[in-house]
Amino acid sequence: MDHIECLALHMCKMLRNLKISCNHFMMMYNLKYLKFYKHMDNIKSKLQFVPGYHLPSSPDLELRLLHWDAYPSRTLPVNLNLECIVEINLRYSNLQSLWDGTQELVNLRKLDLKGSKNLRKLPDISKAKKLEDLLMDGCTRLERFPVYICSLSNLVELHAIQCGGLQSLHIDIKSAKTLQESNNKSCPQFILEFSNEVEPLESLANLSIEGKIKFQISQLEGDADHFSFSSERPQKTKFCDYKRLEIKRNNYKEDYKPFGCLSFSGFPLLTQLNLVNLKITNIPRTISELKSLEQLNLSGNDFKKLPKTMENLSKLKHLLLRNCRKLEALPLLTKVETLILSDCINLQSLLKLSTLEDRLTRFDLIELELDNCNNVQSLSDQLSHFTNLKELNLSRHNFSRVPKSIKELTSLRTLTLNNCKKLESLEELPLSLKCLHAHGCYLLENVSLSSDHSLENVDLHHCFHLNLDDHILTRFPSNYSHGEKVICS
């Protein structure tokens, strides 16, 4: 066994529990790569140590990779030789601590402790000068942020989401003074300043962090609970390198101050932008400069309209505007495929077709959610323009019959009408429809389907006044009474 250098085990495929001791490793003098991994994070590891045993700690063992998902012990062995280690991956472990004192981690590049819910403190990794990735998401009992973090000069990826002890940390996001002094304001860089003894941290290539965050930079001003971004570049980046940017508050509250979003000029490469629950009152026209933008989430904000310049975002495919309660109208977004407008209670218009050319415009929309959007004017007429729709959600609407144009949506596969309290009848549904969700429609009395209709799944739970035709009862003997939720492909 002394010739073995690599030992790997896919624990998801284990049929029963297995207990091991360090004796199993004693003869593996040349072991360099140890990987015990699993894909399903919610499954408890079936691999355990025999009581009184742990990972072998021979000083002659020169591990390069230590990857052990759901590591069962509370700590690593005291004498474990980590001088040659390049990657430590102990996701979802039972660890409370890793080691005491300072290790000579001269080759360590990645430390992944995600989901280690019992971990209370990080070890001293101040000498890990080559460290690039530090991942701590889900370490819910982690008490302190490492004070030496700024000394890790090669750090490019830092994740610290859902770390309970860190969420009260005060963090200021400021423009880097060195760049201000060089007048390079077209593509600024930022620093993270912490309220405690932690030294400021320069911008990274990938960051996810939570706390009491205050933005004080030229484009963005205000408070948030979450800040994350990513870049494809392997080194430290500036705003203009970002591919994904997310700033959000955990909740939408009336007494929160609006977040200031002044310009998008500094983010030309963004493909995904999430600004959530920030009560933003105005979206700047410069959003049109995000030529690569594919996904945009502006849920939980207070603007009444979106700039017409958004019509120039030719790559934008997914737009989420949940709980934008003051939004009244939308620009003409012909390329968007997914449009989520749930709880936009003041929305009056999905599209304004002022000219004949506008009325002949082709829309790519495939999925539309209008849950609790009861103020949309001429709903039937507006829906008729979305001829490619496959999924339509009109839950919590006040109509007694569905809009007539729905029967003309010949691509529609899923229609959701949950909790439409005044809906009385469902007729002339398109033959393409596969799934119908209409639970909680208390006044619904009639569902009319032709005998050759292709409908496959029905949810009519809690429709207490319903009278169904015999052929519907035959085809769906339980769905009207049990109404299990079905996902249509």
N, C-alpha and C positions, 0 to 999 in steps of 0.2 A: 504493500500500500504506500510505500515511501515515494513512489513515482507520481502519485496523484497530485495534480496542481489545481484542478477545478472540480467543485462539487455543487450540483444544482438539483433542486427538488421543487416540482410544481405541487404545492400543498393542496390546491383545489381538487386534485385527482386522488387524494388519499381517501380510502374507504373507511378507515377507522383511526382512532387515536394511536399515536406512537410516542413512547418515552425513550429518550436518549441520554447518554452520559458522555462525559469528556473522553472516556475510554475509547469511544468510537472514532475519535480524532487523533489519538495518541501517536499512531504510526504514520500519520500524514504529515511528514516533516516539510514537504514542499508545497503544501496547500497555499494557494495564493488567491483563489477566487471562490468565495462561499456565497451561494445564492439560494435561499429558501424563500420562495415567493408565492403569492396568491393574487388573483384578479378580483375577487369579490370581497370588498372591504368589510362587509357586515358579517362575514363568517368567521367565527372564532377559530384560531389555529388549532389543528389537531396534533401539532408537534410540540411536545413538552419535555422539559428536563426531568430526569430521575431526581427525587428530592435529595438535596445536598450537592448536586452537580450543576455545572454551568459550562459556558463556552471555554474551551481550553485556552490557557494563558501562557503557553511556553514562550520564553523570550526568543527562541529560534524561529518561531512562526512569523513569516513576513507576508501578512495579508495585504493584497492590493484592493480587493473588493470585499466588503462585509455588507451583504444584503440579506436581511432576515425580517420579513413582514410578520407582524404580530409577535415579536420577540417576547418570550414568556417571562423572563426574569425582571427584577426591579432595578438591577444595575448591571453594568458590564464587569467582567473580571478585573481585579485590581492590577494585575501584572500583564494585561493584554498589550502586546507590542503593536503600536499603531504608527511606527516611524515610516513605514512604506505605504500606508493606506492612502488610496486615491479617492475612494468613494465609500461613505457610510450611509446605508439606507435602512432605517429601522422604523418604517411606517407602521402606525397602529400598534405600537409596542406597549408593553406593560411597564416600561421604564419609569422610575421616579427621578433618577439621575443617571448620568453616564459614567463619569469618573470624577475624582477629586484632584485638585492641583492642576498643573499645566502640562499638557502633553506636547511632545515635539512633532507636530503635525505638518512637517515641512512639505509633504506631497499631497495633502488633502485638497480636493477640488470641489467636492459636493458633500453636504450634510443634509439628509432628508429625514425629518422626524414627524412628518405629518400624521395627525390623528392620534398622537401619543397623549392620551387624555390625563394620565397620571403624572406626567412630567412637570416638575415644579421649577426647575432652573436649568439653564443651559450650562454645559461645561465651559471651562476656559479654553477657547480656541483662538486666543489672541496671536498665537504663533503660526496659525494656518494662513500664511501670507499668500498662498496660491488659491485660497478658497474662492470659488466663483458663485456657487449656489448654496443658499441657506434657506431651507424650507421648513416652516413651523406651523402651517395652517392646522387648525383643529387641536392645538395643544392648549386645551381649555383651562388648565390649572397653572399655566406658566405665569410666574409672578413678576418678572422683571425683564426689561429689554437689556441686552448685553451692552455694557458701557464702552467696550472696546470695538464696537461695530465699525467705527470710522477708520480704524487702523487696518482693516481688511481691504487693502488698496485694490485688489483684483475682483472684489465682489461685484457681480453684475446682475444677480437675481436674488431678491429678498421677498419672501412670502410670510406674512404674519396675520392671517385672517382667522377669526374665531378663537383668539387667544384671550380668554376672559380677563386675566390680570393686566393685559396691555391696552384694553379698550378705554381706560381712563387717561391714557398717555396724551399729553398735549403736544401737538406737532404743528409747526409753522412751515408752510411751503413758500419759499421766497426765491426771487431771481438771484442767481449767482453774481456776486459783486464783481468778480474778475471779468465776466463778460460784459457787464454794464460799463465798466471802465474802458473796455475796448470798443464800445459803441456797437457791439454786435447784437442788436436788439431784434433783428429779423428772424433769428433762430436762437432764442434764449435757452439757457440751461437753468436748472433750479437746484436748491439744496433743501434738505430736511433739517429743521432745527427742533431739538427736543427740549422740554421744559426742565428735565432733571439733569443729572451729571453726564448724560450721553452727549458726546461731541456731535456737531453737525455732520450730516451725511450727504455727499454729493449724489447727483442723479445717477440712476442705474439704467440697465437695459430692460429689466423686468422688475416690477414692484407691485406687491399687493399688501396693503396695510390698513389697519383700523385704529381709530382713536378719536380724540377731539382735534380735528384737523382744520387749520385756518389757512386759506389761500390768500397770498399777498403778492400776486404777480400781475403784469399788465393786462393779460387776457382774461384772467379768472380771479374773482374776489368773493370771499364769503366762507361760510363754515360748512363742514361735511363730516360724515362718520366713516367714510370708506374712500380710498383712493387707490387705483391700480392702473397700470399701463404696461404695454409690452412693445418690443421692437424686435425685428429680425436680425438686427446687427448684434454681433457678439460682444461689443464693447460698450462702454458708457455712452449714452446718447443725449441728444437735445430734443426739444419739443418736435422739431421738424422730422425726426426719425420715427416717431410713434406710429405703430400700426393699429393699436387698440388703446382707448382711453375710457376710464370709468370713474365718475365722481358721483357719490350718492349719499343721501341720508337714509337712516333706517326706516323712518316713518315720515308721512306727510302730515304736518300740523299747521293750523291756521296762524298760530302766533310766531312761527319761524320767520326770520328775515329772508327776503329774496336773495338768492345767489346771483352775483353779477357775472354775466357771460358777455364780454365786450367785443371779442373778435375771434374768428377761427383761422386767421391768416397764418398762424404759426404751426399749423398741423396739416401740411399738404398730403401726407402719405396715409392718413387714417382710413382704415377700412371698417372699423367698428367704433362707435361713439355712444356711451351711455351716460346721460346726465339725469339722474332719477331723484324725485322727491325734493327738488331744490327750490321750488317756487319761483323759477325763472319767469320774469314778466315779458321779456323780449328776446327773440332769437335773431342775432345779427344777420344782415344780408350776406356777410362774408361766408356763410355756411356753404354757399355755392362754390367756394374755392376747394372744398373737399371732394375733388374729382374722383377719388378712389373709393369713396364711402359706399359700403354695401349694407351695413346694419346701423340703424339709428334708433335709440331708445330715449325718448323725452318724457316718459311717464311721470306724473305727479308734479307738473309745472303749471304756471298761472298765465301763460300767454293766451291772447284771444285769437291770434292768427299766426300762421307761419309765413315767412317771407316768400314772395313769388319766385325769388331766385332759386328756390329749391327745385323748381321745375327743370333746372339744368343738371341735376344730379342723375346722370344717365345710368350709373351703376348701382343706385340705391334699390335694393330688393325687399328689405324688411324694415318696416316703420312701426314702432310701438309708441302709443300715446295714451296709455291707460290713465284714468283719473286726471285727465287734463280738463278740469271742471269749468274753466272759463273759455275754452276753445269753441269758436263759432263756425269756422269754415276752413277748408283746406285748399291749397294750390292744386293745380292740375298735375298729378303725379302718375304719369302713364306707365312707367317702368316698374313701379312697386308691385311685388307679388304677394306680400303678406302685410296687411294693414290691421292693427289692433287698436280699437277705439273704445273699449269697455269703460263705462262710467264717465264718458264725456257728455255730461248731462245738458250742456248748453249748445251742443253741436247742432247746427241748422242745415249745413250743406256739405256733401261729400265732394262735389265738383260743381264748378260754375262754367256752364257752356254758353258763352256769350255770342259766339259766331257759328255759322254753319260748319266751318272747318273744325271748330271745337266739338260739335255734335257728331262729326264723323271720325273723331279720334278713337283709336284702338287702345284699350287698356289691357295690361298684362296681369291684372289682379287675379289671384288664385284663392286666397284665404282672406275673409273679411269678418271681423268681430265687431258687432254694434250692440253688445250687451248693455242694456239700460241707457240707450241713446234715444230717448222718446221725442226729442224736439227736431229731428231731421225732417225737413220739409220735402214733400213730393217724393217720399221714399221709394215708391214703386217705380217712378220714372228714373230716378237716379240708379237704382239697382239694375235696370234694364241695359245699362251701358257696360256692365261688367260681365260680358258674355263668356269669359273664361273661368268664372268662379267654380271652384270645386267644394269649398267649405264656407258656409254662411251661418253666423251666430246672431240671432235676433232675440235672445233671451231677455226677459223682463220688459218686454214692450207691452203697450196698452191697446193694441188693435184687437178687434174681434175676429178678423180674418186676415190671413197673411197677404202681403202685397201681391197684386195680380201678376206682376212681371216675373215672379219666381218660376212660374210654369214655363217661361221662355229661356230659363237658364239651363240649357241642354247639356252642360258639363257638370252640373251640380251633383255631388256625391253625398255630402253630409249637410243636413239642415238641423240646427239646434234652436229650440223654442222654449227652453225651460223657464218655468215660472212666469209665463205669459198669462196673468190672472184673468184677463178678459177674453181670451181666445175661446171661440165657440165652435168653430168648424175648420177642418183641414180638407181642402179639395184641390183638385187639379195640380197635384204635385208632379214635377218633371219625371219622366220615365227613367232618367239616368240616376235618380236618387237611390242610394244604398243604405244610408243610415238616417233615421229620424229620431231625434231626442226631444221629447216634449213632456217631461215630468213636471208635476206641480201646476198644470194648467187646469185649475179647479172647475172652470165653466165649460171645458171642452166636452162636446156631446157627440160629434160626428167626425170620423176619419174615413174619407172616401178614396178608395184605390181601385184601379182597374184590375181585373183578374190576371192580366199579363204583366203587371208592374214588377220591376226588378228589385224592389226593396228587400233587403236582407236582414236588417236589424232595426228593432223598434223599442223605444223606451217611453212608456206612457204611465209610469208610476205616479200615483196620487192624482189621477184624473178621475174624480169621483162620480161625475155625471156622464161618463162615457158609455155610448152604445155602439158596439162594434159589429160589423157585418160578419156573417158566418165564415166567409173565406179568409178574413183577417184572423179570426179566432183559430182557424185551422192551421194557418201558416205560422202564427206567433202565439202559441197556446199559453205562454207564461209571461211574455214581456210586458203586457199591459198591467199585470198585477205586481210583478217583482221589479221590473225596470232596471235591470243591471246595465251599467254603463258599458258601452261598446265602442271601441276605437276602430274606425273604418280606414282601410288602407287605400 
